[in-house]
Amino acid sequence: MKTSGILGAILLLCASTTFAQSSQDKNGKFSGVLFSDYYWVAASHDDNIEGENGFWFRRVYFTYDRQLTDAFSARFRLEGSSPGDFSSSQKISPVVKDLYLRWQNEQHQIEAGMSSTPTWGLVEDVWGYRSVEKTPLDMQNFASSRDIGLSFEGELDEEGRVDYHFMLGNGNSNKSEFNKGKKIMFSIAYEVSEHIVVEAYADYNDNTDQQDWMTLQGFAGYQSDDFNLGVLFAAQKRENATDFTTGDPVDLNLEIASVFTRFSLSEKANGFLRIDHTFDAIPDVDDNDYFPMSNQAASTVFIAGLDFNLDHNIHLMPNIEAAVYDDSELTGAKPEADFIPRLTLSYSF
């Protein structure tokens, strides 16, 4: 049986079980999230995709949550998306995004299985526009949003102002394990006041062939009903990576800084703006789905747009995403700029 058929059967079983037992257990529920765009590649460093335009689904979530007992719960989430490489034409196929068992008490929780990593959960909350673009480290392929392993998180004080999140995972996202090494991730956040929070994050990924990755990130955020502001800086060391100028193994030291904001314009409209700067050429950003970038030079990314709340959990967001580049160490010239206007529709249920 094909993978899609297996997953469909699992969903059907979950649904029938839920509806059959609805009179006995009202905690099981389905939910969904969708991000879709009309896009136009107005300019690109890659001549092959300049002028491309069309409709696509960047993200489709379908989630089933079930409270098993007072202490235990479970989640099963499927994710699908249109191909974003401007060359593939296959149909949308689901993959497993979350699959875990959770134990929880008043201050702590443990998750076993495939779950969210500590890398940018808080950053994504303050940014608030995952429907428009990934967080900076996600966009620049510094890490993954999911891993398979054990996750521990909770509060370290009675007031709930100090939060921690520790995870031991395979280090291979939601894919299968392929080496002996593991990835260790840890974040700790402190709520300075009702609106201000700071966070420190670190990870170590024991990869194959002594190509280990180490990441440090510092973040500060301000949140209120009418205004959000976030500032982050991150550094990553990639051991024995390939130097794109010589092809020789070299230790890469990569750095990225970002500042972003959301601000209220009216009861039904917000504006948002973000600027990311990489201080180095990032080797694999040319593989980015939906917004491929040049891997030949350091970059500055600009994201700006408006958010119109059409109804409960339904948002229409005209936005632009652009990248400009420094001089390339390889060619001495600047890659052409990337510029993609989009009209984004986001809704959840």
ABEGO torsion letter per residue (X at the ends): XBAAAAAAAAAAAAAAAAAAAAAABAABBBBBBBBBBBBBBABBABAAABGBBEBBBABBBBBBBBBABAABBBBBBBBBBBBAAGABABBBBBBBABBBBBBBBAABBBBBEBBBBAAAAAAAAAAGBAAABBBAAAAAGABBABBBEBBBBEBABAAGABBBBBBBBAGAEABBBABABBBBBBBBBBBABAABBBBBBBBBBBBBGGBBBBBBBBBBBBBBAABBBBBBBBBBBBBGBBBAAAGBBBBBBBBBBBBBBBBBABAABBBBBBBBBBABBBAAAAABBGBBBBAABBBBBBBBBBBBBABBGBBBBBBBBBBBBBBBAAAGBBBBBBBBBBBBBBBBX
